[in-house]
Amino acid sequence: MSLQATLSRWFAFHAFVQLSVVCSGVYVTTQWSFEHKQEQEFGRHQAVVERAALETAYPMDIDALRHKLAEYFVSHSNVAVALEADDQLLYESEASSKRTNWRERTSSIAGAAVNGRPIQLTMWLDVEGDTTILRRLKWTLAAAAVLGSFIVSLTGALLVQRGLRPLKRLAEETGAAGPDRPGLQINALHYAKELRPWIVQFNGLLGRVEAAYAQLEAFNADVAHELRTPLANMIAQAEIELGRDRNRSELKEVLESQLEEARRLTGIVTDMLFMSQADRGAKARRTAPRSLADQVLAVAEFQEAVLEDAGISLVVEGEARVPMDVGLVRRAVSNLISNAQRYAERGSVIKVIIERQGDAIRLAVQNHGTAIQPEALPRLFERFYRADASRAESATHHGLGLAIVAAIARMHGGTTFAECEHGLTTIGLTLAYEAPTDA
């Protein structure tokens, strides 16, 4: 339903109700005023009749009373009277026989009697004029209420239409947003105060959508780049090998190389699917509180041979028990230690620090090595990002390790962090401490 039509109808309804109340008040007040005036008129004429009756009461001179009343009421044709006593009509004015729209009132005259019977006074007051005025007033007020409601509805519709112009302009501005106009923001100061919170929210949403769109484009480009290289290698190698005769051992080497590239592709796709689930809000399946230091030591034992070959030792400082998904946490720790091992100086020590910060557990992995540029630190957890693509093993590690760490941190209600100062690099994650959902 149209907002303009709805508001116009409400304006008309409320205007009709309010005008009806006002007009009814005017009518009732006018009617009460006429009745009050009529009561005063009754009282004035009754006082004249009672005075005349009392003046002729001792002894009661009916003829004198009739004469006095006739002289008075001959000039008051809008009033009629009748006097009765002991079922005998003592006096009746001429106007009493012409009653059409008259108001009647009956009373006794105190102190006046005929044959011991009190005199009953009946008076009629001509209210035709007042009735006509009230009838005309009633129709006038009804017409005023209807016409006023129509006018208010019409003017209300125009005011609503004028008031909705900013919304139409806002709809045009929001409709102009799109991929072809990046960075578009609506100036909230050009709109009414009531609309500004909505505009601010829309601008924020637009910024998040643009960021997501840019991230998606970059992600698609990175995926295409990362998948193109192993696919091109596989295709080129297959074409070369198909062009010449090979013995069994040579074919085995070719298949092993193809298998290695296929595993790399599988790893990329698997990691992408995992991060896609994390981006959609998947939560980690937490168990009962486990020792975080034990998980780090388990990962270090698995990577012991690699660390020994690099001449690097690992120490763990601190301890915390936290509900976690053990498999995911071990994977995050493994990625952090592998990253630190690749870029640590030979003969140095990798330090894993576990500490509690409020309602979260902080796990940081430190290593000594080449300093990371400050502008690269915020991007370390982006997919396929490498601070230095020329570093060793960049061809075998496709840039998803720290992005997976960030995904695991989000699934545990935590965040990631990266710091570098004087060649000491600290990269890690936090885990929100929550009660376990599964024992």
C-alpha positions in Angstrom: 0.0 0.0 0.0 1.2 3.5 -0.8 2.6 5.3 2.2 1.2 8.6 0.8 -2.3 7.1 0.5 -2.1 5.6 4.0 -1.0 8.8 5.6 -3.7 10.8 3.7 -6.4 8.4 4.9 -5.2 8.7 8.5 -5.1 12.5 8.2 -8.7 12.5 6.9 -9.9 10.0 9.6 -8.3 12.0 12.5 -9.4 15.3 11.1 -13.0 14.0 10.8 -12.9 12.6 14.4 -11.5 15.8 15.8 -13.8 18.1 13.8 -16.7 15.9 14.8 -15.8 16.3 18.4 -15.4 20.0 18.1 -18.6 20.5 16.1 -20.5 18.3 18.6 -19.2 20.4 21.4 -20.4 23.6 19.6 -23.8 22.1 18.9 -24.3 20.8 22.5 -23.1 24.2 23.9 -25.5 26.1 21.6 -28.4 23.8 22.6 -27.6 24.2 26.3 -27.5 28.0 25.8 -31.0 28.0 24.1 -32.4 25.8 26.9 -30.9 28.1 29.5 -32.4 31.1 27.7 -35.8 29.3 27.6 -35.6 28.5 31.3 -35.0 32.1 32.0 -38.0 33.1 29.8 -40.2 30.6 31.6 -39.1 32.0 34.9 -39.7 35.6 33.9 -43.3 34.9 32.6 -44.1 32.6 35.6 -43.1 35.4 38.0 -45.5 37.8 36.2 -48.4 35.2 36.4 -47.7 34.4 40.1 -47.6 38.1 41.0 -50.9 38.7 39.2 -52.5 35.7 40.9 -51.3 36.7 44.4 -52.5 40.3 43.9 -56.0 39.0 43.3 -55.9 36.1 45.7 -57.8 37.5 48.7 -60.5 37.1 47.7 -59.7 35.5 44.3 -61.0 37.8 41.6 -61.0 35.6 38.5 -62.1 38.4 36.2 -59.4 40.8 37.4 -56.8 38.0 37.0 -57.9 37.3 33.5 -57.8 41.0 32.6 -54.2 41.4 34.0 -53.0 38.3 32.2 -54.7 39.3 28.9 -53.0 42.7 29.0 -49.6 41.1 29.6 -49.7 38.2 27.1 -51.2 40.2 24.3 -47.8 41.6 23.7 -46.0 38.2 24.3 -47.3 36.1 21.5 -44.5 33.6 21.9 -45.8 32.5 25.3 -49.1 30.7 26.1 -50.5 30.1 29.5 -53.4 28.2 31.1 -54.6 28.4 34.7 -56.6 25.5 36.2 -58.0 24.9 39.6 -60.3 22.0 40.8 -60.5 20.8 37.1 -61.8 24.2 36.1 -60.1 26.3 33.4 -59.6 29.7 34.9 -57.7 31.4 32.1 -56.2 30.4 28.7 -54.3 32.8 26.4 -55.2 33.0 22.7 -51.8 31.6 21.7 -52.3 28.4 23.6 -54.7 27.2 20.8 -52.1 27.7 18.1 -49.3 25.6 19.6 -47.2 23.7 17.0 -43.5 23.6 18.2 -43.8 24.7 21.8 -42.1 23.7 25.0 -44.3 23.0 27.9 -43.8 23.5 31.6 -46.3 22.9 34.5 -46.1 24.2 38.1 -48.3 25.3 41.0 -48.7 28.8 42.2 -47.9 28.9 45.8 -50.3 31.0 48.0 -53.1 31.1 45.4 -56.1 28.8 45.5 -59.7 28.5 44.3 -62.1 26.7 46.6 -59.2 25.5 48.6 -57.6 24.0 45.5 -54.2 25.2 44.3 -54.0 26.9 41.0 -52.0 24.9 38.3 -50.0 26.9 35.9 -49.2 25.5 32.5 -47.0 27.5 30.2 -45.9 27.0 26.6 -42.9 28.7 25.0 -42.6 29.0 21.3 -39.2 27.4 20.4 -39.6 27.1 16.7 -37.0 29.8 16.1 -34.5 28.0 18.3 -35.2 24.6 16.8 -34.7 26.0 13.3 -31.4 27.6 14.3 -30.2 24.3 15.9 -31.3 22.3 12.9 -29.4 24.6 10.5 -26.4 24.6 12.9 -26.4 20.8 13.0 -26.3 20.5 9.2 -23.7 23.4 9.0 -21.4 21.7 11.5 -21.8 18.3 9.8 -20.9 19.9 6.4 -18.0 21.7 8.0 -16.7 18.4 9.5 -16.9 16.6 6.2 -15.5 19.5 4.1 -12.8 20.1 6.7 -11.8 16.5 6.7 -11.6 16.5 2.9 -9.5 19.7 2.9 -7.2 18.3 5.6 -6.9 15.0 3.6 -6.0 16.9 0.4 -3.5 19.2 2.1 -2.1 16.2 4.1 -1.6 14.3 0.8 0.3 17.3 -0.6 2.4 17.6 2.5 3.1 13.9 2.5 4.1 14.0 -1.1 6.4 17.0 -0.4 7.8 15.2 2.7 8.5 12.0 0.7 10.5 13.9 -1.9 13.8 13.3 0.0 13.0 9.5 0.0 12.6 9.6 -3.8 15.8 11.5 -4.2 17.5 9.0 -1.8 16.1 6.1 -3.9 17.6 7.6 -7.0 21.0 8.1 -5.3 21.0 4.6 -3.9 20.0 3.2 -7.3 23.1 4.8 -8.8 25.4 2.7 -6.7 27.0 -0.2 -8.5 30.3 -1.7 -9.5 30.8 1.0 -12.1 30.8 3.7 -9.4 33.2 2.5 -6.7 33.6 4.7 -3.6 30.1 6.2 -4.0 28.9 7.7 -0.7 25.6 9.6 0.0 26.0 12.9 1.9 23.8 12.5 5.0 23.9 16.3 5.6 21.7 16.8 2.6 18.8 15.0 4.2 16.6 15.4 7.3 17.9 14.4 10.7 15.6 11.4 10.9 17.0 9.9 7.6 20.7 10.4 8.5 21.1 7.2 10.6 19.7 5.2 7.7 22.1 6.9 5.3 25.0 6.3 7.5 24.1 2.6 7.8 23.7 2.4 4.0 27.1 4.0 3.4 28.6 1.5 5.8 26.9 -1.3 4.1 28.0 0.0 0.7 31.6 0.2 1.9 31.4 -3.4 3.2 29.9 -4.6 -0.1 32.6 -2.8 -2.1 35.3 -4.2 0.1 33.8 -7.7 -0.3 33.5 -7.2 -4.1 37.1 -6.0 -4.3 38.2 -9.0 -2.1 36.2 -11.4 -4.3 37.8 -10.0 -7.5 41.2 -10.2 -5.9 40.4 -13.7 -4.7 39.3 -14.8 -8.1 42.4 -13.4 -9.7 44.6 -15.1 -7.1 42.8 -18.4 -7.5 43.2 -18.2 -11.2 46.9 -17.4 -10.9 47.6 -20.1 -8.3 45.7 -22.8 -10.3 47.0 -21.7 -13.6 50.6 -22.5 -12.7 50.3 -26.1 -11.7 47.8 -26.7 -14.4 50.1 -25.2 -17.0 53.0 -27.3 -15.6 50.9 -30.5 -15.8 49.7 -29.7 -19.4 53.2 -28.8 -20.6 54.8 -31.8 -19.0 52.1 -34.1 -20.4 52.5 -32.7 -23.9 56.3 -33.1 -23.8 56.2 -36.6 -22.5 53.5 -37.7 -25.0 55.8 -36.4 -27.8 58.6 -38.9 -27.0 59.0 -42.6 -26.0 59.6 -43.3 -22.4 60.5 -46.4 -20.5 58.7 -47.5 -17.3 60.9 -45.7 -14.8 60.7 -42.4 -16.8 57.0 -42.7 -16.9 56.9 -43.3 -13.2 58.8 -40.1 -12.6 56.5 -38.2 -14.8 53.4 -39.6 -13.0 55.0 -38.7 -9.6 55.5 -35.1 -10.8 51.9 -35.0 -12.1 50.7 -36.4 -8.8 52.6 -33.8 -6.8 51.0 -31.0 -8.9 47.6 -32.6 -8.5 48.1 -32.8 -4.7 49.0 -29.1 -4.7 45.8 -28.3 -6.6 43.8 -30.5 -4.2 45.4 -28.7 -1.2 44.4 -25.3 -2.6 40.8 -26.3 -3.3 40.5 -28.0 0.1 41.8 -24.9 1.9 39.5 -22.7 -0.2 36.5 -24.8 0.7 37.5 -24.7 4.4 37.8 -20.9 4.4 34.5 -20.6 2.5 32.8 -22.4 5.4 34.5 -20.1 7.9 33.4 -17.0 5.9 29.8 -18.2 6.1 29.9 -18.2 9.9 30.8 -21.8 10.7 31.7 -22.3 14.4 34.3 -24.6 15.8 33.0 -27.7 17.6 34.4 -27.2 21.1 35.3 -30.1 23.4 36.0 -30.0 27.1 38.8 -27.7 28.2 42.2 -29.0 26.9 45.7 -27.9 27.6 46.8 -25.5 24.8 50.5 -26.1 25.7 50.0 -29.8 25.0 48.6 -29.1 21.6 51.7 -26.9 20.8 54.1 -29.6 22.0 52.2 -32.2 19.9 52.6 -30.1 16.8 56.3 -29.4 17.6 57.0 -33.1 18.0 55.5 -33.7 14.6 57.7 -31.0 13.0 60.8 -31.9 15.0 62.7 -33.2 12.0 62.1 -30.1 10.0 63.1 -27.9 12.9 66.3 -29.9 13.5 67.2 -29.6 9.8 66.8 -25.8 10.0 68.8 -25.7 13.3 65.9 -24.2 15.1 64.7 -25.0 18.6 61.2 -24.3 20.0 60.2 -23.4 23.5 56.7 -23.0 25.0 55.9 -20.4 27.7 52.7 -20.3 29.6 49.7 -22.6 29.8 45.9 -22.3 29.5 43.1 -24.8 29.4 40.4 -23.8 26.9 37.4 -25.5 25.1 38.6 -25.9 21.5 38.4 -27.9 18.4 41.6 -29.8 18.8 42.1 -30.6 15.1 41.6 -27.0 14.0 43.8 -25.6 16.8 46.6 -27.9 16.0 46.3 -27.0 12.3 46.5 -23.3 13.2 49.5 -23.9 15.5 51.2 -26.0 12.8 50.8 -23.2 10.2 52.2 -20.6 12.6 55.2 -22.7 13.5 55.8 -23.6 9.8 55.7 -19.9 8.9 58.0 -18.9 11.7 60.4 -21.8 10.8 60.6 -20.7 7.1 61.6 -17.2 8.0 63.6 -17.6 11.2 67.4 -17.3 11.3 69.3 -20.6 11.5 70.3 -21.4 15.0 67.6 -19.2 16.5 64.8 -20.1 18.9 61.0 -20.0 18.1 59.1 -19.0 21.2 55.4 -19.9 21.6 53.8 -17.7 24.3 50.4 -18.6 25.8 48.7 -16.1 28.1 45.2 -15.2 29.2 43.8 -11.7 28.3 40.4 -11.1 29.8 37.9 -13.6 28.3 40.4 -14.7 25.6 43.5 -16.9 25.4 46.4 -15.4 23.4 48.8 -17.7 21.5 51.8 -15.9 20.0 54.6 -17.4 17.9 57.9 -15.4 17.9 60.9 -15.8 15.7 64.0 -13.8 14.8 64.5 -13.1 11.1 64.3 -10.5 8.4 62.0 -7.7 9.4 58.6 -7.4 7.8 57.6 -4.0 6.3 54.9 -2.2 8.5 52.6 -1.9 5.5 52.7 -5.7 4.9 51.7 -6.6 8.5 47.9 -6.0 8.1 47.9 -8.1 4.9 49.6 -11.2 6.2 46.4 -13.0 6.8 44.9 -12.3 3.3 44.6 -15.2 1.0 47.5 -15.9 -1.4 49.4 -12.9 0.0 53.2 -13.2 0.4 55.2 -10.4 2.0 58.1 -11.5 -0.2 57.3 -13.8 -3.1 61.0 -14.4 -3.8 61.6 -16.1 -0.4 62.4 -19.7 -0.2 59.6 -22.3 -0.7 57.2 -19.6 -2.2 56.5 -22.0 -5.0 55.4 -24.8 -2.7 53.5 -22.8 -0.2 50.6 -21.1 -2.0 49.9 -18.3 0.6 46.9 -19.8 2.4 48.6 -20.8 5.7 48.0 -17.6 7.7 44.6 -17.1 6.0 43.6 -20.5 7.5 44.9 -19.4 10.9 42.6 -16.3 10.7 39.6 -18.5 9.7 40.2 -20.9 12.6 40.5 -17.9 15.0 37.1 -16.6 13.7 35.6 -20.0 14.2 36.7 -19.9 17.8 35.4 -16.3 18.3 38.9 -14.8 18.3 41.1 -12.7 16.1 44.7 -12.6 14.7 47.6 -10.3 15.2 51.0 -9.6 13.6 53.8 -7.5 15.0 57.4 -6.9 13.9 60.0 -4.9 15.8 63.8 -5.0 15.5 63.7 -8.3 13.6 61.5 -10.0 16.1 58.3 -11.1 14.4 55.2 -12.1 16.5 52.3 -13.7 14.8 49.4 -15.4 16.5 45.7 -15.7 17.3 43.3 -15.4 20.2 40.6 -17.9 21.2 37.5 -16.8 23.0 37.0 -18.7 26.2 33.5 -20.3 26.1 31.8 -23.1 28.0 32.1 -26.4 26.1 29.1 -27.5 24.0 30.2 -31.1 23.8 32.0 -33.2 26.4 
